[in-house]
Amino acid sequence: MPLVNSQKKSDRLKDVLDAVSAKLTTSGLAHLNAAVSGNSGIDPDQAARNWVRDNGFNHPIGQQR
């Protein structure tokens, strides 16, 4: 459950967090962790960008392809 400053919360932010939470599973987190771990791990920023792209979040919420 994400924590959000009450002054920053909005329906739009809730929609985004709900969409990400629906896709980011425990298994998915474990895969991301494994991808960035050790000497052969990829850059964490790149792993995050890949996850965002692979899950359709590189488009505005509600306009995923």
Summary of the structure (lengths in Angstrom):
residues: 65
radius of gyration: 13.7
end to end distance: 25.8
largest distance: 40.9
contacts: 119
relative contact order: 0.13
helix: 54%
strand: 0%
